[in-house]
Amino acid sequence: MHWLFLLMAVGALYVGFTVTSTPVMVVALLASLVLFVVWIMGWYARRAGEGSQDPSMMIDPAELRRLREIAEARRASAAPPAEPPAP
């Protein structure tokens, strides 16, 4: 919902240009600038988030199979040997 910051920035810009009081104009124009920067940051964060890769595709299937085999071998060697049942 970063577009709300753009709407607020445009509204503050409109207020800054239509008001007759100088302090209110300065505050409105500064608020517009800040809201515009926040909108740009939100827009960029969303664009960067959409372009990120799926983490499961970072390892190819052959490497994943090899890692699973290594993990299974470690589990098998780490498991304590089964003790014979007591008489």
PASEBA-1860 file (N, C-alpha, C; in nm, 3 decimals):
! residues 87
1> MHWLFLLM> 0.081/-0.118/0.000/0.000/0.000/0.000/0.086/0.126/0.000 ~ 0.199/0.116/-0.064/0.288/0.231/-0.070/0.231/0.344/-0.154 ~ 0.133/0.315/-0.238/0.072/0.418/-0.321/-0.005/0.521/-0.238 ~ -0.044/0.483/-0.116/-0.112/0.580/-0.029/-0.018/0.697/0.005 ~ 0.110/0.668/0.017/0.206/0.775/0.044/0.213/0.873/-0.074 ~ 0.198/0.820/-0.194/0.198/0.908/-0.311/0.074/0.998/-0.309 ~ -0.041/0.942/-0.275/-0.162/1.022/-0.267/-0.150/1.130/-0.159 ~ -0.094/1.093/-0.045/-0.077/1.192/0.062/0.025/1.299/0.021
9> AVGALYVG> 0.129/1.260/-0.052/0.228/1.357/-0.098/0.166/1.456/-0.195 ~ 0.082/1.407/-0.285/0.015/1.497/-0.380/-0.081/1.590/-0.305 ~ -0.151/1.535/-0.205/-0.240/1.619/-0.125/-0.164/1.726/-0.049 ~ -0.052/1.691/0.009/0.029/1.790/0.082/0.086/1.893/-0.014 ~ 0.121/1.852/-0.134/0.172/1.945/-0.235/0.062/2.044/-0.275 ~ -0.059/1.993/-0.291/-0.172/2.080/-0.324/-0.196/2.181/-0.213 ~ -0.193/2.133/-0.088/-0.212/2.225/0.025/-0.100/2.328/0.028 ~ 0.021/2.287/0.003/0.134/2.378/0.005/0.124/2.487/-0.100
17> FTVTSTPV> 0.065/2.456/-0.215/0.054/2.557/-0.321/-0.070/2.646/-0.306 ~ -0.172/2.599/-0.234/-0.295/2.677/-0.226/-0.308/2.759/-0.098 ~ -0.232/2.729/0.004/-0.244/2.799/0.132/-0.175/2.935/0.123 ~ -0.224/3.030/0.203/-0.166/3.165/0.199/-0.067/3.189/0.312 ~ -0.065/3.103/0.411/0.025/3.119/0.525/0.162/3.056/0.492 ~ 0.268/3.132/0.511/0.402/3.084/0.478/0.445/2.966/0.565 ~ 0.427/2.968/0.698/0.469/2.850/0.777/0.394/2.723/0.740 ~ 0.265/2.735/0.713/0.187/2.618/0.672/0.236/2.568/0.536
25> MVVALLAS> 0.269/2.660/0.447/0.320/2.621/0.316/0.451/2.543/0.330 ~ 0.542/2.593/0.415/0.671/2.525/0.433/0.650/2.386/0.490 ~ 0.564/2.375/0.591/0.538/2.244/0.653/0.475/2.150/0.552 ~ 0.380/2.197/0.474/0.313/2.112/0.375/0.410/2.067/0.267 ~ 0.497/2.157/0.220/0.592/2.117/0.117/0.697/2.020/0.170 ~ 0.740/2.039/0.294/0.833/1.942/0.354/0.766/1.807/0.374 ~ 0.641/1.810/0.419/0.566/1.684/0.435/0.550/1.615/0.300 ~ 0.525/1.691/0.196/0.512/1.634/0.063/0.643/1.569/0.018
33> LVLFVVWI> 0.753/1.636/0.046/0.883/1.580/0.009/0.911/1.450/0.084 ~ 0.884/1.449/0.214/0.906/1.329/0.294/0.816/1.215/0.247 ~ 0.690/1.244/0.223/0.597/1.139/0.178/0.637/1.087/0.040 ~ 0.687/1.173/-0.045/0.731/1.128/-0.177/0.852/1.035/-0.165 ~ 0.945/1.067/-0.076/1.062/0.981/-0.055/1.019/0.847/0.004 ~ 0.925/0.849/0.098/0.875/0.723/0.156/0.806/0.639/0.049 ~ 0.732/0.705/-0.040/0.668/0.632/-0.150/0.772/0.567/-0.240 ~ 0.876/0.639/-0.274/0.982/0.584/-0.360/1.048/0.464/-0.292
41> MGWYARRA> 1.075/0.476/-0.163/1.138/0.364/-0.090/1.046/0.242/-0.087 ~ 0.917/0.262/-0.065/0.823/0.151/-0.065/0.809/0.088/-0.202 ~ 0.806/0.171/-0.305/0.797/0.120/-0.441/0.920/0.038/-0.477 ~ 1.037/0.089/-0.438/1.161/0.016/-0.468/1.167/-0.115/-0.390 ~ 1.125/-0.113/-0.264/1.126/-0.237/-0.184/1.034/-0.341/-0.244 ~ 0.920/-0.298/-0.294/0.829/-0.395/-0.355/0.887/-0.450/-0.485 ~ 0.947/-0.363/-0.567/1.006/-0.409/-0.692/1.122/-0.505/-0.666 ~ 1.202/-0.476/-0.565/1.314/-0.564/-0.533/1.264/-0.697/-0.480
49> GEGSQDPS> 1.153/-0.695/-0.404/1.097/-0.819/-0.351/1.037/-0.907/-0.459 ~ 0.980/-0.847/-0.562/0.922/-0.926/-0.670/1.028/-0.994/-0.755 ~ 1.144/-0.934/-0.763/1.249/-0.987/-0.849/1.336/-1.092/-0.782 ~ 1.315/-1.117/-0.654/1.401/-1.214/-0.587/1.368/-1.355/-0.634 ~ 1.469/-1.437/-0.636/1.452/-1.575/-0.683/1.390/-1.660/-0.574 ~ 1.337/-1.772/-0.618/1.286/-1.872/-0.526/1.406/-1.941/-0.462 ~ 1.415/-1.943/-0.328/1.533/-2.004/-0.264/1.552/-2.151/-0.295 ~ 1.443/-2.222/-0.327/1.457/-2.364/-0.357/1.528/-2.387/-0.491
57> MMIDPAEL> 1.534/-2.286/-0.576/1.598/-2.301/-0.706/1.747/-2.265/-0.701 ~ 1.798/-2.229/-0.586/1.939/-2.192/-0.577/2.030/-2.314/-0.585 ~ 1.980/-2.431/-0.546/2.059/-2.554/-0.551/1.997/-2.641/-0.659 ~ 2.080/-2.688/-0.750/2.028/-2.771/-0.857/1.992/-2.909/-0.800 ~ 1.907/-2.984/-0.868/1.860/-3.113/-0.816/1.971/-3.214/-0.789 ~ 2.074/-3.216/-0.870/2.183/-3.312/-0.848/2.257/-3.281/-0.717 ~ 2.282/-3.154/-0.693/2.348/-3.115/-0.568/2.259/-3.144/-0.448 ~ 2.129/-3.122/-0.462/2.036/-3.151/-0.353/2.033/-3.301/-0.323
65> RRLREIAE> 2.034/-3.384/-0.427/2.035/-3.529/-0.406/2.163/-3.572/-0.334 ~ 2.276/-3.512/-0.374/2.404/-3.546/-0.310/2.403/-3.506/-0.163 ~ 2.349/-3.390/-0.133/2.342/-3.346/0.007/2.250/-3.436/0.090 ~ 2.140/-3.481/0.030/2.050/-3.573/0.102/2.119/-3.706/0.131 ~ 2.195/-3.756/0.034/2.267/-3.883/0.055/2.370/-3.868/0.167 ~ 2.440/-3.757/0.171/2.537/-3.733/0.278/2.467/-3.726/0.414 ~ 2.352/-3.658/0.418/2.278/-3.646/0.544/2.227/-3.782/0.591 ~ 2.179/-3.864/0.498/2.132/-3.998/0.534/2.248/-4.084/0.584
73> ARRASAAP> 2.365/-4.073/0.522/2.482/-4.150/0.567/2.524/-4.106/0.707 ~ 2.518/-3.977/0.735/2.553/-3.928/0.870/2.453/-3.978/0.973 ~ 2.325/-3.977/0.937/2.223/-4.027/1.031/2.242/-4.176/1.057 ~ 2.274/-4.250/0.955/2.292/-4.395/0.970/2.414/-4.426/1.057 ~ 2.520/-4.349/1.042/2.640/-4.376/1.121/2.626/-4.323/1.264 ~ 2.544/-4.224/1.285/2.527/-4.166/1.417/2.426/-4.243/1.501 ~ 2.343/-4.325/1.441/2.243/-4.400/1.515/2.314/-4.507/1.599 ~ 2.276/-4.520/1.725/2.339/-4.624/1.809/2.298/-4.763/1.761
81> PAEPPAP> 2.389/-4.859/1.771/2.354/-4.994/1.727/2.244/-5.050/1.815 ~ 2.159/-5.129/1.753/2.048/-5.188/1.827/2.103/-5.297/1.921 ~ 2.062/-5.290/2.047/2.106/-5.389/2.146/2.015/-5.510/2.138 ~ 2.074/-5.627/2.161/1.988/-5.748/2.160/1.891/-5.742/2.278 ~ 1.775/-5.799/2.263/1.676/-5.796/2.372/1.727/-5.873/2.494 ~ 1.689/-5.825/2.610/1.731/-5.891/2.735/1.653/-6.020/2.752 ~ 1.723/-6.125/2.807/1.653/-6.256/2.824/1.553/-6.256/2.935
END
